């Protein structure tokens, strides 16, 4: 499952991780998916929400928020692409 996610905004929630709001440009992203930033930093999807509801998978053209671990706001900027496997 390969996917590309375009970051619109991002913010950190203490104890939860980094929240990325944006759009799945291609493919599917599931909870537990492994991702990589433009700079090569690796992250893991903890939670996906669409329209304020938790969903197990986000599909192409979905506008979602994704909570990830192992990266910080310093690793990602608006308009960055995150690549998921």
Secondary structure, 3 states (H helix, E strand, C coil): CCEEEEEEEEEEECCCEEEEEEEEEECEEECCCEEECCCCCEEEEEEEEECCEECCEEECCCEEEEEEECCCHHHCCCCCEEEEC
